[in-house]
Amino acid sequence: MVSSLRADLGAAVTQRLDTESISAGLGMELAEVRGILQAESDEHDLLRATVRVVFDDLGVVRPEETSSLVARAVDITVRVR
């Protein structure tokens, strides 16, 4: 009976350590993904600012409604051609 309890305790400790290791790995992966997402967000903000400058330089009035950045960029390209 004692050896059975020791085996169960050993298995529980091993499972706990495995769980903590997985949790730590997921935490590191989450931090990495957050960094990537922030970099993408910063790049998007820079691109939006660049498109605004192009609009201003071309004298194009930006539409009031919200539309995608890609649609606006395509619209600029069409107007410039």
Secondary structure by P-SEA (a helix, b strand, c coil): caaaaaaaaaaaaaaaaaaaaaaaaaaaaaaaaaaaaaaaaaaaaaaaaaaaaaaaaaccccccccccaaaaaaaaaaaac
